[in-house]
Amino acid sequence: MSIHQNLLGGPAPTHLPDEPGREALAAGTPAAEVAAAHPTSSLAWATLADEAFAAGRTVESYAYARTGYHRGLDALRRAGWKGHGPVPWEHEPNRGFLRALHALARAAEAIGEKEEYERCSTFLRDSSETAADVLNA
């Protein structure tokens, strides 16, 4: 028996490959430059969403978050994800997608899009309770 076998019968956790541009963001490269150079980076789009939201540009934040969310869904599918199952916060490359999903929920709530807020909030908690707790703190 494999040590990583899921004994609960659900899908195995999805672990994304390293985020393109993660090192550039960590080194202080502006998120807009990183997103332009690495448009598939959920982390870059989530960072842009966070920056826009903090500056009061809610609709802009929503757009950035939605882009990061969809780029993350693409990456999850390429990694074998079948539309549900754990996406652990503890695996650092997953954090860009999880942050974009959280940012989308936050912006949706701010503009009064209740159903999208609830859907994204539930999706975040179903993907990673740890991410939901950390990001909502």
C-alpha positions in Angstrom: 0.0 0.0 0.0 1.3 3.4 -0.9 1.8 5.8 2.0 0.0 8.5 0.1 -3.1 6.4 -0.6 -6.4 8.2 0.3 -8.2 5.8 2.6 -11.4 7.9 2.8 -12.3 7.1 -0.8 -12.3 10.7 -2.0 -10.0 12.2 -4.7 -6.4 12.6 -3.9 -5.1 16.1 -3.1 -4.1 18.1 -6.1 -0.6 19.6 -6.0 0.1 22.2 -8.6 3.6 22.8 -10.1 5.6 25.8 -9.0 4.0 29.1 -10.0 5.6 30.9 -12.9 6.8 34.3 -11.6 6.7 33.3 -7.9 10.4 34.1 -7.5 10.0 37.4 -9.3 7.1 38.4 -7.0 9.1 37.4 -3.9 12.0 39.5 -5.2 9.7 42.6 -5.4 9.0 42.7 -9.1 5.6 44.6 -9.5 2.7 42.2 -9.9 1.6 43.8 -13.2 5.1 43.1 -14.7 4.9 39.5 -13.5 1.4 39.0 -14.9 2.5 40.4 -18.2 5.5 38.1 -18.3 3.7 35.1 -16.9 0.0 35.4 -17.7 -0.8 31.9 -16.5 0.3 32.8 -12.9 -2.6 32.8 -10.6 -0.4 34.2 -7.9 0.4 37.3 -10.0 -3.3 37.9 -10.7 -4.2 37.3 -7.0 -1.6 39.8 -6.0 -3.0 42.4 -8.4 -6.5 41.6 -7.0 -5.3 42.2 -3.5 -3.6 45.5 -4.4 -6.6 46.8 -6.3 -9.0 45.8 -3.4 -6.8 47.5 -0.8 -6.8 50.7 -3.0 -10.6 50.7 -3.2 -10.8 49.6 -6.8 -13.2 46.8 -6.2 -14.3 46.1 -9.8 -10.7 46.0 -10.9 -10.0 43.6 -8.1 -12.9 41.4 -9.2 -11.5 41.3 -12.8 -8.0 40.4 -11.7 -9.3 37.8 -9.3 -11.5 36.2 -11.9 -8.5 36.0 -14.3 -6.4 34.3 -11.6 -9.2 32.0 -10.7 -9.6 30.8 -14.3 -5.9 30.4 -14.8 -5.8 28.3 -11.6 -8.7 26.1 -12.8 -6.7 25.5 -16.0 -3.6 24.5 -14.0 -5.7 22.3 -11.7 -7.2 20.4 -14.7 -3.7 20.0 -16.2 -2.6 18.5 -12.8 -5.4 15.9 -12.9 -8.1 17.6 -10.8 -11.5 16.4 -11.8 -13.6 19.3 -10.5 -13.6 18.6 -6.8 -11.2 17.4 -4.1 -8.6 18.9 -1.9 -6.3 21.6 -3.0 -4.1 21.9 0.1 -2.9 25.4 1.2 0.1 23.6 2.7 1.4 23.0 -0.8 2.8 26.5 -1.6 2.2 26.4 -5.4 -1.5 25.9 -4.7 -1.7 29.3 -2.9 -2.0 31.4 -6.0 -5.2 29.7 -7.0 -6.6 29.7 -3.5 -5.7 33.4 -3.0 -7.4 34.2 -6.4 -10.5 32.3 -5.3 -10.6 34.1 -2.0 -10.1 37.5 -3.8 -13.0 36.7 -6.1 -15.3 35.8 -3.2 -14.3 39.0 -1.4 -14.8 41.3 -4.5 -18.1 39.5 -5.3 -19.4 40.2 -1.8 -18.3 43.9 -2.0 -20.3 44.4 -5.2 -23.3 42.6 -4.0 -23.0 39.5 -6.1 -24.3 37.2 -3.3 -24.5 33.9 -5.2 -20.9 34.3 -6.6 -19.7 35.2 -3.1 -21.3 32.1 -1.6 -20.2 29.8 -4.4 -16.6 30.9 -4.2 -16.5 30.9 -0.4 -17.9 27.3 -0.3 -15.4 26.3 -3.1 -12.5 27.7 -1.1 -13.5 25.9 2.2 -14.2 22.7 0.3 -10.8 23.0 -1.4 -8.8 23.9 1.7 -10.2 24.6 5.2 -6.8 25.9 6.1 -6.8 28.4 3.2 -10.3 29.6 4.2 -9.2 30.1 7.8 -5.9 31.8 6.9 -7.3 34.1 4.2 -10.4 35.1 6.1 -8.5 35.9 9.3 
